[in-house]
């Protein structure tokens, strides 16, 4: 399967100042885009190819430079005048070629707007806040200039082709969707790995988004788990070209993870900025990372059982390896690999990683209650917490989400059970959100594949200070999305028996919701295929110890039924669960 991102994304040179139309037309970006567009038209045998017949050389190949000259003139003169000039061998009448060129122009303009557009500017990092702001403003201004020039060029040519001015002007997004400031840093030898290319690629230290940001990936589901290859050595078997790779340093909770992203998958790297806190050079230049992810490595490095990614450990660092394969071109693979590394490290630290959500819920006039919801993808963790916002305002519900998808539990020095999060954002299904919620946050959200099943949105929700702090846990619930609420199955039930509670959590049962390749009722150990499954024996010992200590501390353990996996309950199920949870909190003594 061909990687279509080669043709559906573009990296614009932000070092180039876009001050006039000539800069746009003479840029490598324009040359690449128009050539790729013509090639795709040839593959489809499109009628739009009539427009470029006059710009073929003696070998019938597309003459890019001649076409550049044509567009440059067409930006200044009418199509009729350009054709009459005799500079180009256009064997059509004016009216016929006007229709042909209009069709081509609209097609190319839509092609440009539909590809994933990134701008990258090399800029020396300066820790001074004033200097950083100035450089960010300069990059944003350059992107604004590009957007204006593209719109002006389109409108000028449209007028010169048709001879008609527009009645309605739409300021459509036409520049880069995301812009990056990058720098090349000098790393101390004592923190370097055996692969020197890790330190030659540009590191992103700031990003600017131009909303609404919508990306289309080649896959929309995640399958399988990432195996740990204990004896495999791979770091010295590949080299990253500094022209094709970007390093994005993030903090997964309290851990430093470097994500190395091939330019063909830059939309996945961009999604990280809404999900994790960006690490600063002061943080990643003076210590080894806890882990690193490589997304887009050559497939020849991977064995058959590794084609959806695997984990290795070398020189005391965990590495997540993902191939350049369109079948894993999905943000879930990037996110879950980072979280898998996080969980493996936490298990080694004797912490208990939790696949779940954690929130501080406060009712009017009452003290807050800290609730942990545990469940696999599609169980309804985030959806239940979001549904609380839709409850009547008279209830006075206030919800602070501290963990959206993954966190970890530990006992502090005072022997209190504490939770720590990993992400500052949420990666959630559009279908399962309350109607209108995602669009109310459109100015901050990143939309992924909004046109298909399992459409997703990445929404920033929390601050890093909130999610990285240790917060006491009052109640822990397993999320059951497959049982209908009836006389025999209450919305909320508490476990009296520790063994029963541990068995339910360990079984990890749920109704698959199309978020992965699974269908029907599935079971995943502790609802956590991201580290817990791979290190099951170690995790079991930690879980048994933690549950025993929870019981001793009087921390209540129960189950909440969201009904999210039952057809027809996608909206009402989490709403009923939210109502029941709030009612439960109201009656806590």
Secondary structure, 3 states (H helix, E strand, C coil): CCCCHHHHEEEEECCCCCCCHHHHHCCHHHHHHHHHHHHHHHHHCCHHHHHHHHHECCCCCECHHHHHHHHHHHCCCCHHHHHHHCCCCCCCCHHHHHHHHHHHHHHHHHHHHHCEEEEEEECCCCCCHHHHHHHHHHHHHHHHHHHHHHHHHHHHHHHHHHCCCCCCCCCCCCCCCEEEEEECCCCCHHHCCCCHHHHCCEEEEEEEECCCEEECCCCCCECCCCEECCCCCCHHHCCCCCCCEEEEEEEECCEEEEEEEEHHHHHHHHHHHHHCEECCHHHHCCCCCCEEEEEEECHHHCCHHHCCCEEEEECCEEEEEEECCHHHCCHHHHHHHHHHHHHHHHHHCCCEEEEEEEEEEECCCCCCEEEEEECCCCCCHHHHHHHHCCCCHHHCCEEEEEECCEEEEEECCCCCEEEEECCCEEEEECCCCCCCHHHHCCCCCEEECCCCCCCEEEEECCCHHHHHCCEECCEEEEEECCCCCECCECCEEECCCHHHHHHHHHHCEEECCCCECCCCEEECHHHCCCCCCCCHHHHHHHHHHHHHHHHHHCCEEEEEECCCCCCCCCCHHHHHHHHHHHHHHHCCC
